[in-house]
Amino acid sequence: MRKVRLKPLRAEPRLVAAVDASYAGGRAFGTACLYSFPGLEFIEDAAASVQCSFPYVPGYLSFRESPAILAALSRLSRRPDLLLVDGHGIAHPRRFGIATHLGVLLGMPAVGCAKSKLVGGSEEPGKRKGSRRPLWVDGARRKVAPGEGEVRGAVLRTRDGVRPVFVSPGHLVDIDSAVDIVLRTTTRYRLPEPIRCAHNVSQRVKKRM
């Protein structure tokens, strides 16, 4: 926990990677998709399969997923400047979600962008793209009223009228930087394009195996 650093991005990234993991037959399949930034040109993807060595424990998913994800990242030809993770950063009961876990391990800026809320509470953002509301978290409480606890992220509308996503900084970014990166990597869909790529590759790899 003491190694986690939250601060504005020091420099704009040139390469952004997103990661994902899936499971089948006692194995974890990690994937990584690398994009240019801000142009969002696809560069490459990589995948890796490892035997699951950590049991499923709610709140400790990063210990189960990270070995496969780290293996996939190691197969990219270039190291990204920033990591996008389909999961949470500090918007986590222990302030240490998978985006934080990976960011600290890699010494890399990392942003969590989750499809659903893990803990905390907020008001509903406006209907237009870019509308956001603070995500308040108070320890491990699943539900809190806005204003309780501390702000650990943002509930963000990435497209007009679609369900929001839950953005939180993982490491070496702050909330504003995390929101900016998510908006600038989102195109026609609800989720950032690199995260969509990593998820699709993960599903293809799992089916093939």
N, C-alpha and C positions, 0 to 999 in steps of 0.2 A: 504493500500500500504506500509506503514511504517513497517508492520509486516513481509513482505516478505523478506526472507533471501536466498541468492544464494551463495553456497559454495561447495567445493568438499565433496563427501560423507565421513562422519566421519568413518564409519565402513561398511563392506560389509553386506548387508541384508541376513537374513536367510529365511525370509518369504516375498513373494511378492504377492500382490493382485492387480487384475485389475478390473475395474468397467465399467458399461455401463448402459444406460437408454433408454427406448422406451416408446411410448405413445399409448393409445387406450381408447376411451370412456371417455375422460376427466380425465384419471388417468395416472400416471407415474409409470413405472415398473423399479425398480433399481435392478441390479444384481452385485454380486462380486464373483470372483473366486480366490482361494488361492492356491499358489504353493510354493514348496520349492525352494530355490536358493542356489547355482547355478545348482542343479540337475534337476530343472523343473519337479518335480513330483507333479501331481495333488493331492491336499489334500481335498478340499471341495468347494462347491459353496453355495450361499445363495441368496434369492430374497425377495423383498418387494414391495408392491403396496401402493401408497398414492394418494390422490386426488390432482390434480394440483391446486395450489393456486396462482401461479405467471403466468401472461400471457406470450405469446411468444413475446420477444423483441429482435431483432438482437443485438448481442454483450453482452447480459445478460442471455445467456442460462444457465449458472451455477446456477442462482437463481431458475430456473425452475426444473433443474435436481437434484440438490444436496440433497433435502430432501429424495427422494427415494433411492439415492445412499447411503446416510448416514444410512438409515434404514437397507439396505441390509448388509452393513459392520458390523453393530451392531449385526447381526445374525451369523456372523462367530464365531467359537469356540475359535479362537486365533486372536490376533491383529497382522496385518502385520507390517513389518519393513519399507516397501516402497510401494507406490501406483503408479500403471501404469494406465493412463487415456487415453481413446480414445478421444483426444481433445488437446487443446493448453494450455501451461503454460503462460509464459510472452510474447510469440509471438502473441500478442493480442493488439487491438487498445488502451486499457487502461492498458496494461501489467498485466492483471488479468483475464486470462482464467480459465476454470473449473479446470485444474490441480492445478493452484495456489490457487484458492478458496478452494478446498478440502484440500490441503496441509496445508494451514493456519488454517482452522477450526479444523483439526485433530492434528496439531503440528507434522506432519509426512513428511518425504521426499516424493515428488511427481514429476512424470515425465509425460509430455504430449507427446503423439505420435499420430499425426493426419494423416488422409488419404489425406487431401487436405490443401492447404494454405489458411489462413484467410487474412493476410495482408503481405506486404513486397515483397522482391525480392531476387533472387539469381541466380547464374550460375548453369547449370546442372551438377550434380556429374558424376564421371566416371561410367562405366557400371558394374564394379565389386562390389561384396558385401563389405561393409565397406567404400566405397567411399563417401565423404561428401563435402558439400560446405556450407559456412556461410549463414544464413538466416538474411538478413538485414531488419530492420523495422524502419520506420520513422513516428511516430504517428499513425494516423488512415488511412494513405494513403494505398490504396489497392495494388498499384504497385509502386515499387521504383527500381532504378538501383542499382546493387551491389556496395557497398561502401557508400550508402546514409543512414543516420540514425545511428543505432547501431545494433550490432549483438545480436539477441535474441534467436537464435536456430541454427539448422543445417538441411539441406536437405540431407537425408541419404538414401543410397542404401542398403536395407537389404537382397536382393538376386540378383544374377547376372542377369542383363538385365530386371529387373522388375521396375515398377514405384517407385520412391523414396517415403519415408514418411517424415513428417515434425516434428522434435523433438525439444522440448523446455523444459527447466527446469520450474518446478512449484514452489517448495519450498524446501529449505534445500539440494539442489543439484546444481551443475553448468552444463554448456553445455556439457563438456567432460564426466562427470559422467552420465548424461542423455543418451548420445549416447552409452556409454559403456553398460548400463543396457538394452537398447533397442536391441542392437546387441546380447547380451548374453541371451536374452529371445526369440529371433527369431529362429525358426527351419526351417521347410520346406516351410513356407508361407511368404507372404510379411509382415504381422503384427505379433507382438510378440504373442506367444502362449497364455499367460494369457488374453490378450485383445480379441483374437479370442474366447476363452472360454466364457468370459463375454458377448460378443455379441450374441453368439449362445444360451446361457441360456436365455438372455433377449428376444430373438425372440420366444423361446419355451414358456416362461411364458406368453407373450402377446397373443399368439395364444390360449393357454389353457384358458385364461381369457375371 
